[in-house]
Structures are given as C-alpha cells and as structure tokens.
Amino acid sequence: MNSADITTVKSILSQPQKIAIIPHRNPDGDAMGSCLALYGFLRAMGHTAQVVAPNDYPKFLKWMPGNDTVINFERENPKAKEVINGASVIFTLDFNDLSRVGQMESVLKEAEADFIMIDHHQQPSDYAKVTYSDVTMSSTCEMVYNFIALLGETDQIDADIATNLYTGIMTDTGSFKYRSTSSKTHRVVAELIDKGADNMEIHQKVFDTNSPSRLHLLGVALSNMVILPEFRTAYITLSQDELDQYNFKKGDTEGFVNYGLTLEGIIFALIFIENREEGIIKISLRSVGDFSVNEFAREHFNGGGHTNAAGGRSETSMEETISKFNDILKTYKDKLNP
C-alpha cells in the first residue's frame, strides 16, 4: 500500500465500523487464515467484525482460532446477507475479482460498503476503494501481517492471530518451499512464532489428520497418473465415481497435484477432477521454473492464479477435456523444453 492508501485505511478504521470479511469460494488455508487473523485484529481494535465464507471448506482448517464464528453463505444465507448488507466496510481477502465468490457475487455488488482488497494474485479488478495487491508476496496472510504493520499495530497480534497467519503462509508456500517464499517471509514467520504460533502443532493439525479413505483415494490418483516425458508433464484424473467410492469430502484432494512435480524431469503437473453436481471438470495446475500455469489456465481453461500455481475449469466431459489438453500441450513443447 502507498501512503495515501494507508491514510485512507487509518481514516476508515478511526471510528468503530461494522465489517464483513470475505474469502473466495472453496477457501483454502491462506484464505481462511487471513480472514480469521484479520477478524481477530479488527475486533481487538474495537470494531464489529464477521467472516462470511461463500461455501464450506476442508475439515483440516476448522480447528483454527475463530472458526466457530464463521458464517457459511450457502448454509446460512439470510444471516450472511444481513451481515453483508449491514456492513460499513467489506474486506475481500485472497481474491481480486468478485466472480470468485460464486453465488455471493450479486450481494457484494449491491453492497454500499467501502471495499478494501488484500490479495496476491495477478490482474486485480478495480472494485475496491483501497487495493493492496502484490503478486510477489508468498500469501495473503503475509500481506495481512504487513497490513497490520503498516498501521503500526503489530502489538495487537496475539497467539490466535499469529496461529492463523502462520497457517496460511505455511499452506500457500507448500511448507515454505515455493519460490515466493522470501527472506522476509521467514522473518514474518519467526515473528509469528515469537508471538505464540506453535509451528509443530499447526503442521500436525493441517497435514496429519488423514482418513483411511483419503489415503486410498490418493492411491487411485497416483495409479491414474499419466506421465509425458517429452513434454515434461504429468497429469492425474479422478472421476466422480472414484471420488464417491472413497467417500470424498471437501479438501481430500488437496495437494494431490503436487505429486507429479516430485518426478525427476517433470516441470508441469495437473489434476483433473470431475464434479458431476456442478457439471464441470475442476483443474489444478502447478509448475516449477518459468513456465506460467497462470497464462496456460487463463488462455485455455477459464482460470488463472500465479506463475507456478493456478486453477481452471472445463465444462465438457473428462474424455473431451483430456483430449483438448493433449492437443494444446503439443503446441507448448518448446516452452516446456527450453
């Protein structure tokens, strides 16, 4: 944020406000961590605050401090609308276009509140009064820490806020291994540990709570993996029937796409997951190095994200989607083999 933005935010928050805090649809650790951390901070500053999630999120995130106060827009629609319509300020975290909130989009567009965006994805829209956007940041949680620091209020960060911020940074950096993890990221994380974040406990709560059915589903995913050495690419498919067979729950496929990148020589990995209810194939894309999955997803699969991590979707069948992907991939052989 520039000095004018900081002044604007300080002015807005100088009086008690009714604040709604919104993550993107299908929120992940960074989305929920940043929202719950900001929720704790704003309440400590004397504001009325409420996190409203567009829909449900994985069980492995529901231990986080403040989780029991979150309103689910899909399940608690009247209450969620009341919060949004009554808000004087709306923070949108970890997304930069209102289309990313699903059914909540029209409600947000009709809201009369001042919007403040905090996000690290590419190509932000211009709906917010204050836009804090930085694509070089590891995570929105790191940005929320910076946001609090720019306001001169890091003394307000208690153990709960630190725990939520640490969780989001950890999950969005692949446990600190992605290129976006900077020396500044590590300094922020050190500060969060000093303020009470228990790094070992957080890691266990997020990553070490697998069910037998999830591990069996991982086995199916790995057996379905297709490796294309000439394109330095690997992809996984999971059908709705396979998901149903292993009692799929939201979050169960989290991280599956990354297994392709553990193969020697592979720099581009994808997972294609059938969602029969929505009539789509959900696509997650990952890469290492300079190959931009953000550009690939935007160009071909109605998506986007970061250079090395993006999402997309297809509205055709799995067979047609994979056929399209294989045809497209042929045109990227030179880019994948620089």
KETOR-468488 format. One record per residue (C-alpha): residue in one letter; y, z, x. Coordinates in pm, 1 decimal, padded with zeros to 6 digits. Each point is the difference from the previous one (the first is absolute). Layout:
KETOR-468488
rec aa: A, Y: Y, Z: Z, X: X $
...
end
This chain:
KETOR-468488
rec aa: M, Y: 00000.0, Z: 00000.0, X: 00000.0 $
rec aa: N, Y: 00352.3, Z: -00067.5, X: 00115.8 $
rec aa: S, Y: 00278.9, Z: 00256.6, X: -00016.1 $
rec aa: A, Y: 00126.2, Z: -00133.1, X: -00333.9 $
rec aa: D, Y: -00346.6, Z: 00039.4, X: -00153.6 $
rec aa: I, Y: -00029.3, Z: 00353.7, X: 00134.2 $
rec aa: T, Y: 00338.8, Z: 00087.3, X: -00147.6 $
rec aa: T, Y: -00102.5, Z: -00149.0, X: -00335.1 $
rec aa: V, Y: -00327.1, Z: 00194.2, X: -00008.5 $
rec aa: K, Y: 00173.0, Z: 00324.2, X: 00098.2 $
rec aa: S, Y: 00253.4, Z: -00056.0, X: -00277.8 $
rec aa: I, Y: -00271.3, Z: -00067.0, X: -00257.9 $
rec aa: L, Y: -00198.9, Z: 00306.5, X: 00104.4 $
rec aa: S, Y: 00303.7, Z: 00227.8, X: 00025.1 $
rec aa: Q, Y: -00044.1, Z: 00086.1, X: -00367.5 $
rec aa: P, Y: -00325.2, Z: 00103.7, X: -00173.4 $
rec aa: Q, Y: -00179.5, Z: -00313.0, X: -00119.8 $
rec aa: K, Y: -00295.5, Z: -00086.3, X: -00220.1 $
rec aa: I, Y: -00213.1, Z: -00210.6, X: 00231.2 $
rec aa: A, Y: -00305.7, Z: -00217.7, X: -00058.1 $
rec aa: I, Y: -00206.7, Z: -00097.2, X: 00304.9 $
rec aa: I, Y: -00214.3, Z: -00311.4, X: -00033.3 $
rec aa: P, Y: -00280.5, Z: -00135.5, X: 00224.4 $
rec aa: H, Y: -00155.6, Z: -00345.2, X: -00037.4 $
rec aa: R, Y: -00295.4, Z: -00076.7, X: -00223.5 $
rec aa: N, Y: -00335.1, Z: 00111.2, X: 00146.3 $
rec aa: P, Y: 00180.0, Z: 00242.1, X: 00231.8 $
rec aa: D, Y: -00148.5, Z: 00071.6, X: 00341.2 $
rec aa: G, Y: 00046.8, Z: 00290.1, X: 00239.5 $
rec aa: D, Y: 00340.4, Z: -00115.9, X: 00120.9 $
rec aa: A, Y: 00129.2, Z: -00053.8, X: -00353.5 $
rec aa: M, Y: -00118.5, Z: 00337.4, X: -00130.5 $
rec aa: G, Y: 00081.9, Z: 00183.9, X: 00322.4 $
rec aa: S, Y: 00357.8, Z: -00127.7, X: 00004.6 $
rec aa: C, Y: 00052.3, Z: 00066.5, X: -00371.9 $
rec aa: L, Y: -00140.7, Z: 00352.8, X: 00009.2 $
rec aa: A, Y: 00191.1, Z: 00082.8, X: 00318.5 $
rec aa: L, Y: 00326.0, Z: -00126.4, X: -00149.2 $
rec aa: Y, Y: -00079.8, Z: 00192.2, X: -00320.1 $
rec aa: G, Y: -00032.5, Z: 00323.2, X: 00198.0 $
rec aa: F, Y: 00317.2, Z: -00068.0, X: 00196.3 $
rec aa: L, Y: 00215.3, Z: -00085.0, X: -00302.9 $
rec aa: R, Y: -00116.3, Z: 00306.6, X: -00188.4 $
rec aa: A, Y: 00082.5, Z: 00214.1, X: 00302.7 $
rec aa: M, Y: 00349.7, Z: -00152.5, X: -00012.1 $
rec aa: G, Y: 00045.7, Z: 00112.6, X: -00360.7 $
rec aa: H, Y: -00076.6, Z: -00320.3, X: -00187.7 $
rec aa: T, Y: -00235.7, Z: -00056.0, X: -00291.0 $
rec aa: A, Y: -00262.1, Z: -00243.9, X: 00128.4 $
rec aa: Q, Y: -00315.7, Z: -00160.7, X: -00133.9 $
rec aa: V, Y: -00249.9, Z: -00245.6, X: 00151.1 $
rec aa: V, Y: -00115.8, Z: -00266.6, X: -00247.2 $
rec aa: A, Y: -00291.2, Z: -00211.2, X: 00125.8 $
rec aa: P, Y: -00061.2, Z: -00336.3, X: -00171.8 $
rec aa: N, Y: -00375.4, Z: 00068.4, X: -00018.5 $
rec aa: D, Y: -00277.7, Z: 00207.5, X: 00151.5 $
rec aa: Y, Y: -00071.4, Z: 00038.0, X: 00370.8 $
rec aa: P, Y: -00300.8, Z: 00105.3, X: 00210.5 $
rec aa: K, Y: -00156.7, Z: 00343.1, X: -00023.1 $
rec aa: F, Y: 00032.8, Z: 00047.3, X: 00376.4 $
rec aa: L, Y: 00379.4, Z: 00026.4, X: -00046.8 $
rec aa: K, Y: -00001.4, Z: 00246.0, X: -00289.2 $
rec aa: W, Y: -00008.4, Z: 00312.7, X: 00217.3 $
rec aa: M, Y: 00352.8, Z: -00066.7, X: 00126.2 $
rec aa: P, Y: 00267.4, Z: 00263.1, X: -00065.3 $
rec aa: G, Y: 00178.6, Z: -00076.0, X: -00327.6 $
rec aa: N, Y: -00272.2, Z: -00233.6, X: -00127.2 $
rec aa: D, Y: -00048.1, Z: 00206.3, X: -00318.4 $
rec aa: T, Y: 00357.7, Z: -00080.6, X: -00107.6 $
rec aa: V, Y: -00036.8, Z: -00381.6, X: 00015.6 $
rec aa: I, Y: 00032.9, Z: -00189.3, X: -00329.5 $
rec aa: N, Y: -00229.1, Z: -00302.1, X: -00045.5 $
rec aa: F, Y: 00192.4, Z: -00275.4, X: -00183.7 $
rec aa: E, Y: -00315.2, Z: -00154.0, X: -00146.5 $
rec aa: R, Y: -00144.8, Z: 00328.1, X: -00126.0 $
rec aa: E, Y: 00320.5, Z: 00186.1, X: -00089.1 $
rec aa: N, Y: 00218.7, Z: -00288.5, X: -00112.1 $
rec aa: P, Y: 00246.3, Z: 00177.9, X: -00234.6 $
rec aa: K, Y: 00059.3, Z: 00280.5, X: 00250.8 $
rec aa: A, Y: 00041.2, Z: -00246.9, X: 00287.2 $
rec aa: K, Y: 00251.9, Z: -00209.7, X: -00194.2 $
rec aa: E, Y: 00194.6, Z: 00313.8, X: -00089.8 $
rec aa: V, Y: 00029.8, Z: 00094.8, X: 00367.5 $
rec aa: I, Y: 00108.9, Z: -00349.6, X: 00106.8 $
rec aa: N, Y: 00246.4, Z: -00047.0, X: -00286.6 $
rec aa: G, Y: 00147.2, Z: 00344.4, X: 00060.3 $
rec aa: A, Y: 00040.0, Z: -00041.7, X: 00375.0 $
rec aa: S, Y: 00341.5, Z: -00027.1, X: 00161.9 $
rec aa: V, Y: -00159.0, Z: -00113.5, X: 00329.0 $
rec aa: I, Y: -00322.6, Z: -00192.5, X: 00059.4 $
rec aa: F, Y: -00159.7, Z: -00018.8, X: 00344.7 $
rec aa: T, Y: -00247.6, Z: -00285.7, X: 00051.6 $
rec aa: L, Y: -00226.0, Z: 00060.3, X: 00298.3 $
rec aa: D, Y: -00236.3, Z: -00224.4, X: 00197.2 $
rec aa: F, Y: 00081.4, Z: -00318.1, X: -00192.6 $
rec aa: N, Y: 00301.9, Z: -00227.3, X: -00017.1 $
rec aa: D, Y: -00033.4, Z: -00204.8, X: -00318.8 $
rec aa: L, Y: -00031.8, Z: 00137.0, X: -00353.0 $
rec aa: S, Y: -00291.4, Z: -00234.4, X: -00071.4 $
rec aa: R, Y: -00210.7, Z: 00237.4, X: 00214.0 $
rec aa: V, Y: -00011.3, Z: 00270.8, X: -00267.7 $
rec aa: G, Y: -00198.0, Z: -00190.8, X: -00264.8 $
rec aa: Q, Y: 00070.4, Z: 00100.4, X: -00359.0 $
rec aa: M, Y: 00279.3, Z: 00233.1, X: 00109.8 $
rec aa: E, Y: 00217.4, Z: -00294.1, X: 00108.7 $
rec aa: S, Y: 00180.1, Z: -00053.6, X: -00330.9 $
rec aa: V, Y: 00074.0, Z: 00371.6, X: -00036.3 $
rec aa: L, Y: 00155.2, Z: 00015.1, X: 00347.3 $
rec aa: K, Y: 00204.9, Z: -00314.9, X: -00062.0 $
rec aa: E, Y: 00149.5, Z: 00159.5, X: -00311.6 $
rec aa: A, Y: 00079.6, Z: 00329.6, X: 00174.7 $
rec aa: E, Y: 00366.4, Z: 00084.5, X: 00052.5 $
rec aa: A, Y: -00056.5, Z: 00222.0, X: 00303.4 $
rec aa: D, Y: 00118.1, Z: -00063.9, X: 00354.9 $
rec aa: F, Y: -00292.7, Z: -00141.1, X: 00201.7 $
rec aa: I, Y: -00074.6, Z: 00095.4, X: 00359.5 $
rec aa: M, Y: -00271.2, Z: -00200.7, X: 00179.7 $
rec aa: I, Y: -00187.4, Z: 00125.2, X: 00306.0 $
rec aa: D, Y: -00252.3, Z: -00254.0, X: 00126.5 $
rec aa: H, Y: -00143.1, Z: -00172.5, X: 00308.1 $
rec aa: H, Y: -00129.8, Z: -00328.5, X: -00146.2 $
rec aa: Q, Y: 00148.4, Z: -00342.7, X: 00056.7 $
rec aa: Q, Y: 00251.4, Z: -00183.7, X: -00222.2 $
rec aa: P, Y: 00147.3, Z: 00277.9, X: -00215.7 $
rec aa: S, Y: 00157.9, Z: -00080.0, X: -00335.7 $
rec aa: D, Y: 00357.0, Z: 00109.9, X: -00071.9 $
rec aa: Y, Y: -00040.4, Z: 00224.6, X: -00305.3 $
rec aa: A, Y: 00099.9, Z: 00327.2, X: 00169.2 $
rec aa: K, Y: 00342.6, Z: 00157.9, X: 00047.3 $
rec aa: V, Y: -00123.9, Z: 00117.3, X: 00340.3 $
rec aa: T, Y: -00270.4, Z: -00190.2, X: 00186.5 $
rec aa: Y, Y: -00159.9, Z: 00164.3, X: 00302.5 $
rec aa: S, Y: -00231.9, Z: -00273.0, X: 00128.1 $
rec aa: D, Y: -00150.8, Z: -00020.4, X: 00347.7 $
rec aa: V, Y: -00304.4, Z: -00218.9, X: 00063.7 $
rec aa: T, Y: -00044.0, Z: 00143.9, X: 00349.8 $
rec aa: M, Y: -00089.8, Z: 00341.7, X: -00138.2 $
rec aa: S, Y: -00360.8, Z: 00117.4, X: -00000.8 $
rec aa: S, Y: 00017.8, Z: 00127.9, X: -00355.9 $
rec aa: T, Y: 00224.6, Z: 00098.9, X: -00284.5 $
rec aa: C, Y: -00084.8, Z: 00362.5, X: 00083.9 $
rec aa: E, Y: 00156.8, Z: -00039.7, X: 00344.4 $
rec aa: M, Y: 00304.2, Z: -00145.9, X: -00176.0 $
rec aa: V, Y: 00019.8, Z: 00296.0, X: -00239.8 $
rec aa: Y, Y: 00000.2, Z: 00230.5, X: 00302.6 $
rec aa: N, Y: 00286.2, Z: -00208.1, X: 00145.9 $
rec aa: F, Y: 00176.2, Z: 00004.5, X: -00338.4 $
rec aa: I, Y: -00010.0, Z: 00381.1, X: -00004.7 $
rec aa: A, Y: 00115.0, Z: 00008.5, X: 00363.9 $
rec aa: L, Y: 00292.6, Z: -00234.2, X: -00071.8 $
rec aa: L, Y: 00110.8, Z: 00238.9, X: -00272.2 $
rec aa: G, Y: -00014.0, Z: 00280.6, X: 00257.7 $
rec aa: E, Y: -00258.9, Z: 00192.8, X: -00197.3 $
rec aa: T, Y: -00318.0, Z: 00014.9, X: 00211.7 $
rec aa: D, Y: 00011.4, Z: 00378.8, X: -00030.6 $
rec aa: Q, Y: -00109.8, Z: -00055.3, X: -00362.1 $
rec aa: I, Y: -00334.3, Z: -00147.0, X: 00113.5 $
rec aa: D, Y: -00261.1, Z: 00266.7, X: -00070.5 $
rec aa: A, Y: -00377.8, Z: -00012.7, X: 00051.8 $
rec aa: D, Y: -00062.0, Z: -00182.0, X: -00330.9 $
rec aa: I, Y: 00257.1, Z: -00271.5, X: 00070.3 $
rec aa: A, Y: -00130.9, Z: -00033.6, X: 00356.5 $
rec aa: T, Y: -00357.8, Z: -00030.9, X: -00127.5 $
rec aa: N, Y: 00090.2, Z: -00279.8, X: -00240.8 $
rec aa: L, Y: 00197.5, Z: -00191.2, X: 00261.5 $
rec aa: Y, Y: -00274.9, Z: 00036.8, X: 00260.3 $
rec aa: T, Y: -00258.8, Z: -00128.0, X: -00250.4 $
rec aa: G, Y: 00197.5, Z: -00315.2, X: -00073.5 $
rec aa: I, Y: 00072.6, Z: -00077.1, X: 00365.1 $
rec aa: M, Y: -00363.8, Z: 00058.1, X: 00095.0 $
rec aa: T, Y: -00141.2, Z: -00224.8, X: -00273.5 $
rec aa: D, Y: 00252.2, Z: -00283.0, X: 00041.4 $
rec aa: T, Y: -00044.2, Z: -00017.3, X: 00376.7 $
rec aa: G, Y: -00380.8, Z: -00002.8, X: -00007.5 $
rec aa: S, Y: 00002.2, Z: 00346.3, X: 00156.4 $
rec aa: F, Y: 00276.8, Z: -00105.9, X: 00241.0 $
rec aa: K, Y: -00169.0, Z: -00310.8, X: 00139.7 $
rec aa: Y, Y: 00212.5, Z: -00280.5, X: -00150.5 $
rec aa: R, Y: 00272.9, Z: -00171.4, X: 00200.4 $
rec aa: S, Y: 00270.5, Z: 00145.5, X: -00226.4 $
rec aa: T, Y: -00085.4, Z: 00347.2, X: 00136.5 $
rec aa: S, Y: 00284.8, Z: 00062.0, X: 00241.2 $
rec aa: S, Y: 00091.3, Z: 00280.9, X: 00236.6 $
rec aa: K, Y: 00248.6, Z: 00108.0, X: -00269.1 $
rec aa: T, Y: -00287.0, Z: 00016.3, X: -00250.0 $
rec aa: H, Y: -00185.6, Z: 00239.0, X: 00228.3 $
rec aa: R, Y: 00311.9, Z: 00212.2, X: 00045.5 $
rec aa: V, Y: 00040.7, Z: 00022.1, X: -00378.5 $
rec aa: V, Y: -00367.5, Z: 00093.4, X: -00037.2 $
rec aa: A, Y: 00036.3, Z: 00270.0, X: 00265.1 $
rec aa: E, Y: 00293.7, Z: 00140.8, X: -00192.8 $
rec aa: L, Y: -00203.9, Z: -00000.2, X: -00320.7 $
rec aa: I, Y: -00283.6, Z: 00188.8, X: 00169.6 $
rec aa: D, Y: 00253.6, Z: 00252.5, X: 00126.6 $
rec aa: K, Y: 00120.7, Z: 00040.6, X: -00358.7 $
rec aa: G, Y: -00348.0, Z: 00079.2, X: -00130.1 $
rec aa: A, Y: -00198.3, Z: -00321.2, X: -00048.2 $
rec aa: D, Y: -00364.5, Z: 00071.5, X: 00095.4 $
rec aa: N, Y: -00109.9, Z: -00331.2, X: 00148.2 $
rec aa: M, Y: -00373.2, Z: 00078.4, X: 00011.2 $
rec aa: E, Y: -00010.1, Z: 00126.9, X: -00358.8 $
rec aa: I, Y: 00197.3, Z: -00299.0, X: -00129.1 $
rec aa: H, Y: -00234.1, Z: -00243.9, X: 00175.3 $
rec aa: Q, Y: -00305.8, Z: 00171.2, X: -00145.8 $
rec aa: K, Y: 00141.4, Z: 00003.5, X: -00354.4 $
rec aa: V, Y: 00085.0, Z: -00370.9, X: 00011.5 $
rec aa: F, Y: -00290.4, Z: -00147.4, X: 00195.2 $
rec aa: D, Y: -00292.0, Z: 00242.9, X: -00022.8 $
rec aa: T, Y: -00056.1, Z: 00023.0, X: -00374.7 $
rec aa: N, Y: -00230.6, Z: -00299.2, X: -00052.3 $
rec aa: S, Y: -00250.5, Z: -00010.7, X: -00283.0 $
rec aa: P, Y: -00348.4, Z: -00144.6, X: 00058.4 $
rec aa: S, Y: 00083.5, Z: -00286.7, X: -00238.0 $
rec aa: R, Y: 00306.4, Z: -00095.6, X: 00206.2 $
rec aa: L, Y: -00207.1, Z: -00019.8, X: 00318.4 $
rec aa: H, Y: -00259.1, Z: -00209.6, X: -00180.5 $
rec aa: L, Y: 00280.1, Z: -00230.8, X: -00117.7 $
rec aa: L, Y: 00119.2, Z: -00026.7, X: 00360.4 $
rec aa: G, Y: -00351.4, Z: -00106.9, X: 00094.2 $
rec aa: V, Y: 00013.8, Z: -00278.6, X: -00259.0 $
rec aa: A, Y: 00343.9, Z: -00107.6, X: 00123.3 $
rec aa: L, Y: -00118.3, Z: -00022.2, X: 00359.4 $
rec aa: S, Y: -00311.9, Z: -00193.7, X: -00098.9 $
rec aa: N, Y: 00226.9, Z: -00244.4, X: -00187.5 $
rec aa: M, Y: 00223.9, Z: -00056.9, X: 00301.6 $
rec aa: V, Y: 00042.1, Z: -00363.0, X: 00107.5 $
rec aa: I, Y: 00099.1, Z: -00057.6, X: 00361.8 $
rec aa: L, Y: 00173.5, Z: -00322.8, X: 00102.4 $
rec aa: P, Y: 00026.8, Z: 00009.9, X: 00381.0 $
rec aa: E, Y: 00171.5, Z: -00338.8, X: 00024.8 $
rec aa: F, Y: 00289.5, Z: 00142.3, X: -00204.9 $
rec aa: R, Y: -00022.9, Z: 00351.8, X: 00147.3 $
rec aa: T, Y: -00029.4, Z: 00114.2, X: -00360.0 $
rec aa: A, Y: -00228.1, Z: 00225.9, X: -00203.4 $
rec aa: Y, Y: 00006.5, Z: 00061.7, X: -00373.3 $
rec aa: I, Y: -00179.5, Z: 00220.6, X: -00251.1 $
rec aa: T, Y: -00062.5, Z: -00058.8, X: -00369.7 $
rec aa: L, Y: -00078.2, Z: 00259.3, X: -00266.0 $
rec aa: S, Y: -00081.1, Z: -00105.1, X: -00355.2 $
rec aa: Q, Y: 00063.8, Z: 00207.7, X: -00309.2 $
rec aa: D, Y: -00376.1, Z: 00039.5, X: -00045.3 $
rec aa: E, Y: -00029.8, Z: 00143.6, X: 00351.2 $
rec aa: L, Y: 00286.4, Z: 00239.0, X: -00065.4 $
rec aa: D, Y: -00158.6, Z: 00113.4, X: -00325.7 $
rec aa: Q, Y: -00340.7, Z: 00045.3, X: 00160.8 $
rec aa: Y, Y: 00143.4, Z: 00259.4, X: 00236.9 $
rec aa: N, Y: 00227.1, Z: 00177.4, X: -00251.1 $
rec aa: F, Y: 00323.3, Z: -00131.2, X: 00151.9 $
rec aa: K, Y: 00302.5, Z: 00227.2, X: -00027.3 $
rec aa: K, Y: 00359.6, Z: -00076.7, X: 00098.6 $
rec aa: G, Y: 00035.4, Z: 00028.5, X: 00376.8 $
rec aa: D, Y: -00369.4, Z: -00054.2, X: 00079.2 $
rec aa: T, Y: 00065.6, Z: -00328.3, X: 00183.2 $
rec aa: E, Y: 00293.8, Z: 00140.8, X: 00198.9 $
rec aa: G, Y: -00035.9, Z: -00105.9, X: 00363.7 $
rec aa: F, Y: -00297.4, Z: -00234.1, X: -00051.3 $
rec aa: V, Y: 00207.2, Z: -00301.8, X: 00106.4 $
rec aa: N, Y: 00058.4, Z: 00151.3, X: 00344.3 $
rec aa: Y, Y: -00366.2, Z: -00021.7, X: 00098.8 $
rec aa: G, Y: 00037.3, Z: -00372.0, X: 00064.9 $
rec aa: L, Y: 00257.3, Z: 00071.2, X: 00269.5 $
rec aa: T, Y: -00244.5, Z: 00222.9, X: 00187.2 $
rec aa: L, Y: -00198.1, Z: -00312.6, X: 00091.8 $
rec aa: E, Y: 00068.0, Z: -00137.4, X: 00346.4 $
rec aa: G, Y: 00217.8, Z: -00309.6, X: -00016.9 $
rec aa: I, Y: 00100.2, Z: 00037.9, X: -00366.4 $
rec aa: I, Y: 00374.8, Z: 00011.4, X: -00068.3 $
rec aa: F, Y: 00010.4, Z: -00076.6, X: -00376.1 $
rec aa: A, Y: -00190.9, Z: 00200.2, X: -00262.2 $
rec aa: L, Y: 00001.1, Z: -00007.1, X: -00378.3 $
rec aa: I, Y: -00175.9, Z: 00157.2, X: -00294.5 $
rec aa: F, Y: -00024.3, Z: -00165.8, X: -00341.4 $
rec aa: I, Y: -00068.8, Z: 00244.0, X: -00285.5 $
rec aa: E, Y: -00067.1, Z: -00112.0, X: -00355.9 $
rec aa: N, Y: 00185.4, Z: 00184.7, X: -00277.2 $
rec aa: R, Y: -00147.7, Z: -00126.7, X: -00324.1 $
rec aa: E, Y: 00227.2, Z: 00213.7, X: -00217.8 $
rec aa: E, Y: 00317.0, Z: -00151.5, X: 00145.6 $
rec aa: G, Y: -00157.0, Z: -00343.3, X: 00043.6 $
rec aa: I, Y: 00089.5, Z: -00022.4, X: 00367.7 $
rec aa: I, Y: -00142.7, Z: 00004.3, X: 00348.7 $
rec aa: K, Y: 00189.4, Z: 00262.8, X: 00197.9 $
rec aa: I, Y: 00044.0, Z: -00096.6, X: 00364.2 $
rec aa: S, Y: 00080.6, Z: 00222.3, X: 00297.4 $
rec aa: L, Y: 00087.0, Z: -00168.0, X: 00330.4 $
rec aa: R, Y: 00023.0, Z: 00145.2, X: 00350.5 $
rec aa: S, Y: 00065.2, Z: -00147.0, X: 00343.2 $
rec aa: V, Y: 00064.0, Z: 00093.4, X: 00358.2 $
rec aa: G, Y: 00254.3, Z: -00162.7, X: 00226.8 $
rec aa: D, Y: 00256.5, Z: -00250.7, X: -00119.9 $
rec aa: F, Y: -00190.6, Z: -00162.5, X: -00286.7 $
rec aa: S, Y: 00203.9, Z: 00085.8, X: -00312.5 $
rec aa: V, Y: -00210.6, Z: 00090.6, X: -00301.5 $
rec aa: N, Y: 00327.5, Z: 00060.9, X: -00183.4 $
rec aa: E, Y: 00085.3, Z: -00369.3, X: 00027.5 $
rec aa: F, Y: -00359.0, Z: -00101.8, X: -00081.6 $
rec aa: A, Y: -00008.8, Z: 00216.2, X: -00313.5 $
rec aa: R, Y: 00344.4, Z: -00110.5, X: -00118.5 $
rec aa: E, Y: -00079.7, Z: -00365.9, X: 00053.5 $
rec aa: H, Y: -00343.8, Z: -00011.3, X: -00160.2 $
rec aa: F, Y: -00089.8, Z: 00309.6, X: -00201.4 $
rec aa: N, Y: 00306.6, Z: 00131.9, X: -00185.8 $
rec aa: G, Y: 00040.2, Z: 00294.5, X: 00234.0 $
rec aa: G, Y: 00162.5, Z: 00131.9, X: 00313.4 $
rec aa: G, Y: 00053.1, Z: 00312.5, X: 00203.4 $
rec aa: H, Y: 00022.5, Z: 00041.6, X: 00376.0 $
rec aa: T, Y: -00082.5, Z: -00226.4, X: 00293.0 $
rec aa: N, Y: -00337.5, Z: 00167.6, X: 00055.3 $
rec aa: A, Y: -00074.9, Z: 00140.4, X: -00346.7 $
rec aa: A, Y: 00052.3, Z: -00165.7, X: -00336.0 $
rec aa: G, Y: -00141.1, Z: -00038.8, X: -00347.0 $
rec aa: G, Y: -00043.2, Z: -00284.6, X: -00243.3 $
rec aa: R, Y: -00179.7, Z: -00112.6, X: -00311.6 $
rec aa: S, Y: -00177.4, Z: -00296.6, X: -00150.9 $
rec aa: E, Y: -00041.5, Z: -00075.7, X: -00368.9 $
rec aa: T, Y: -00299.2, Z: -00228.7, X: 00046.0 $
rec aa: S, Y: -00365.0, Z: 00098.6, X: 00039.4 $
rec aa: M, Y: -00140.5, Z: 00147.9, X: 00318.7 $
rec aa: E, Y: -00177.4, Z: -00325.5, X: 00081.6 $
rec aa: E, Y: 00316.3, Z: -00205.4, X: -00051.1 $
rec aa: T, Y: 00211.3, Z: 00250.0, X: 00193.2 $
rec aa: I, Y: -00232.4, Z: -00005.4, X: 00301.1 $
rec aa: S, Y: -00016.8, Z: -00379.3, X: -00011.1 $
rec aa: K, Y: 00381.4, Z: -00018.1, X: -00002.1 $
rec aa: F, Y: 00019.4, Z: 00249.2, X: 00284.8 $
rec aa: N, Y: -00245.7, Z: -00193.7, X: 00214.7 $
rec aa: D, Y: 00195.3, Z: -00323.0, X: -00056.7 $
rec aa: I, Y: 00328.3, Z: 00170.4, X: 00091.4 $
rec aa: L, Y: -00151.3, Z: 00165.1, X: 00305.1 $
rec aa: K, Y: -00079.0, Z: -00338.7, X: 00155.0 $
rec aa: T, Y: 00373.6, Z: -00069.5, X: 00024.8 $
rec aa: Y, Y: 00055.1, Z: 00323.2, X: 00195.7 $
rec aa: K, Y: -00251.1, Z: -00063.0, X: 00278.6 $
rec aa: D, Y: 00268.4, Z: -00058.9, X: 00262.2 $
rec aa: K, Y: 00201.0, Z: 00306.9, X: -00099.7 $
rec aa: L, Y: -00313.9, Z: 00215.5, X: 00016.2 $
rec aa: N, Y: -00093.3, Z: -00145.3, X: 00339.5 $
rec aa: P, Y: 00333.0, Z: -00010.4, X: 00188.1 $
end
